[in-house]
Each structure stands twice: as C-alpha cells, then as structure tokens.
Amino acid sequence: MQENNLNRAEKLRPIVIEVAGEPQGVVVPDAEGYRFVAVKLPAFAMDGKRFPSVETAHLAISRAVADGEAA
C-alpha cells in the first residue's frame, strides 16, 4: 500500500525551470499537463500558466524572461 503512495509522490514532484542557470520556478503536474509556479521576479508574469509538457513550459518561460530583460 505504501509503495503506491511513493510512486504517486514521484509523479507529482515539481520540476525546476532554469533560465541561463537561474531557477525561475517549478512546474507541477496538473490535470491538464503542468502548471508553472514562479519564484523569481522575471518569471512572475507566467505564474499559474498551464502547459502540455515540461519542454513547452521551459521554452515559454525562457522567452518571457528574455523579453522582460530586454524591456
């Protein structure tokens, strides 16, 4: 019984999103894919957004941070 809980916990583990070596937040599994939780100011505009994959989230966060730094 406990093994099922451990497997579930592994699937729900947050995944860190880094841009240029700086952690910007994490994506957490969601019913619709992954939800981003920002931890750094440059990524706050993306906080709460949902993505179909971790790769899609990383690309979107990278672009948003780059656009914010250019402004």
N, C-alpha and C positions, 0 to 999 in steps of 0.2 A: 504494500500500500504506500509506504513512504517513497519507494522508487518512482512511482507515478508523479508524486509531488516534486521530486528532484528534476525529473525530465521536463515537467511543466515550467519550473523555475528557470531552467536553462533556455527554454524557448522565449521566455519573457525578459531576458536580460537586456538591459539597454546597450546600445552600440554607440560609441563615441564618434562624433563627426568632427574631424580636424580640418582646418584650412591653413596652409602654409605652416604646419607644425603646431598650430594653436587650437586647442579644443574650443569649439564654438557651442557645443551642446550634445545632446544624445537623441537617438531615435529609439522609440519603444514600440514593440509590436502592438498593433491595433486591429480591430475587426476589419478595417478597410485597408490594411497594409502596415504602414509605420507612421507614427506621429512624432514630430520634432519638438524637443524641449530645449530652448536656448539657455545658455549660461553666460554668454558674453554679449556685451552691448552691440557689436556689429551684426549679430545674428538675430537680435530681438524681433525684427520685422517678420521673421519666418516662424516665430514661436507659435506652436499649435497647428501648423500646417501638416497635412497628411500627404503621404507619398506611397506609390505602389511598391517601391523597392528601396533598399538602403542606397543603392547606386544612384537612383533618381534623386533621393534626398541630398546626397553628398554633392551632386552636380548643382542642384538648385541653391543650396546653402553657399557653396563656393562662389557662385555667380552673384548672389545677393551681397555677400561680404565684399567681394571685389568692387561691385557697383557702389557700395557705401563708402569704401575707402577712396574711390575716385571722385566722389562728390565734394 
